[in-house]
Amino acid sequence: MNILAIDQGTSSTKGLVLDDAGQILARSVAPVSTVPAADGGVELDPEALYRSVLDAGNAAVAAARVEVSAVGFANQGETVLAWNRETGSPAGPAISWQDRRASPLPEPIEASGQRLCEITGLPLDAYFAAPKMQWLRGQGALGVITTSDTWLLQRLTGAYVTDVTTASRTMLLDLDERDWSGEAAQIFGIDIEMLPPVVGCATVIGETAAFGGRLPVCGLAVDQQAALLGEGCVEFGAAKCTFGTGAFLLVNMGAERCRSVGGLSASVAWEAGGQAAYCLDGQVYSVGAAVDWLVQLGALVRAEDLDGVLGSVLDSGGVSVVPAFAGLGAPYWKPGAHALIEGIDLATTPAHLVRATLDGVAAQIAVLVAVVERDAGTALRSLRVDGGLSRSAAFMQLVADVTQLPVEVFPSPDATALGVAALAVAGFEGTSTLSPFPYAGIVRCIEPLVGADEAATRRRCYEQAVARVIEGCES
């Protein structure tokens, strides 16, 4: 069988047609644009999102020239919008997961932060969907307010649903029951009856004629969890980090429901046939975005020049950067934090600033790895990586050095699509057995080149800089 996998992301929508061996028969990409708004807002045009899904999917099907059996759909997670259920029309722009306008949260919600974390597994932060939903309603938004997947799937199939992985990123899902929590909804002032039913990741939710013929849509997941599956991280303790607009570290925690004691998020990794796996994750909000900033600043000509620039200096020349350009996520959860750049003198070059920025990103990944290991009670054996910046050997060396882990560079740029296609196969066949596709190519492994003492020094210096950032945003 052949699967059309749709990966609807922040900066693009990808459409891929894969055969039953996981070979990519065709691939198409449609760009997606975000629009900055006042006070930390980041918005998207919902209709443009939908067109990107149609364009990417249809172009891939046309290029593959094979019969497609089913569709898998991955979404960008915490992005929300208000819309009219009767007409399907958006009531305004979609609010991106990057949007910070829901912060600070109202005092009654802040006071319920610990309880919400107990229920949902998520630390209270405007990064997640429910605070954005609550904020939108406070702005007078009409209609239902859902994550973007629900609206897109309704347009494609007529089904009003969300999958359990996406629901577990809202702060409204009871992580133990894998269904909406009336208590959490009440805290946010959200009518639980208006929320879509929660479905598994490998189940037929309906059919779509958007890509020719009538095709069952039967594989659903939020993008990072789909990538975890796509990269074959199906065993307890297997971890991956995706480097895109942000960086997202996820570790498979197996079938046992989990919570983090160190400030990470706990979510559903996937569910098929009523059987679920769970994961812990942490985020660095600005990674690709930080590189884009370096380009805009003139410190880099193009992102593709990263290896050459990093290789032109031995170190950061005493410059340190905390890349909190959109606040600090896990494990700090300081949305009001600002980026810190210090140590600049007359000897500082643009290359030093580039190195310091990427050092800061790598050190933040190391902080997340340390928390993951404490929560999981075991040391990670390796870190699998994907995403655009994983192609930079010099940057991945910085990550390997400071984390003290072998960094395995996934050979495909399409881990999310591979994961959601595997879910679609299971959904089409009606099985609870998930089989990641074998990936083509060799996993390149980058070993640490510095010792544990040097890595600890780098991380300690970074954490001291983060402490100054947090002190500044709290004073």
Phi, psi and omega in degrees: 000154178246140184242135168266116178255125178253124177245097183269103186251189185287317185253351179197163168244127179255141171240126180230139171253124181238145174272182187285357173261003180084006178286132180279116181272332179198152182214134178222147181231130175244129183291151175233136182244135171260154182237121178290145177233172183295155173060037176084016180281146174222119187237161175225151175277113182302319181295324176293323175301313181297317179298324180295324176295313179297314183296312183294317182293314182292323178295321179294316179297317180296320182287328183288325179057040175227164176282130179260137184263328187201168182236136169247146186224120175250146184231170186274009166088261195272009176284136185229162173204158174261141182202163182270118183293330183286319183259341185079004184279134175295145178264008181163187180291157171283144181259114186294155174303338180281346186294134183247012186289343177282357179252138000284155181278154177303149185304317179300325178288317178304319182293341182260010185304314182295317179296318178299320179294322177298320183285310193261341184083003184247131172296146182292116180199147181290355174299325185279171192285319186301317176301324177292320177299315180297319179295315180300317179297323178293338176275003178092015180298139182253160178087196176276153175237119185223171169290159189296333181298320182299316180295315181295319179292325176296319178295325183280321190235344187086354182276137179256090186214166165220153180272163189292330178290319178293318178300326181286359176254012185263336193076021178238352183265132170286111187295330180285321182271343184056043175210166183301143177261119176298324180294315180295318179299320179296320180300321181272357181070033182252133179285111183298334180290341180272350181281148181287152174302145179266127181240165176290174183274342183234076182206149179281120179259349182157187180239153176231143174254014186289341185238025179093130184068190176243115186244135176290137172262114192217016173223120185224139175189156169287152193300317185292322177293322176298320179294323177303315177291316182300329179271007175077022181273068188257356179259155176303132178087355176285134187229148175221157174225124178262127179254099176235229174304316170242186174241137186228110180263123178233142175231133180288125180253010176077200188275352181276132176299139188225161170222153177266138173260357184249007176102012176272169175269144172246131185217172171279130178280315176189164176216129177220130179059032180081358179257128187241154167239155183239164180212157169252147179211157176221156188231144163245114191292326187239103176234285171301325178295325178292322177294319176301321178297319177298323177293314179299327180285340182094001178288335175233143174280313179217155177300329181294346180272005188302314182299317180296319181290315179297325180284351183273352179229150180279331181203193184273003180064029179087358179275139173231145182227131166257109189279054182271054183290340177231034182088177178252129176268219182299145356267013187271319180055061177237085184296336181273002181291149176243155178299148179238130173233122181217162179091010180284136172220189185292344179271354181291132178249165174304325180296324177296320179294320177299312181298317182296321179296315180288328171301318181296318178297313181299319180295323178294323175298320179297322176299315180295320178300317180298319179292317177304315182295323177293317180295318184281342182072020180207151178280141174290143178274331181196171177230115177275138185230151175211182182098166187306315185283350175291348177282349177275106181298323181293319178293317179296330175294320176300319180294314179299318183296311187280332176276342184060034178238146167298130179258118182259112184276113181297134189283350183247140174279007190238041181300320181298315179296320178299320180293313183287334174293320177298321176295321180295322177298313179297320179294320180295322183272350179069039182242155176267358180274122179257128181237102177302143178293142170294135183263145179277143177101174183256133175285116180278128183251127179249117182270151176299142178250355177244161181278173182297325181294317179295318179298317180296322178296316180298316181292321180296317178298321178294315182295328175294321177293321177298320178300323178291323176298312182295319177301319181293323183278345179262349182275000000 
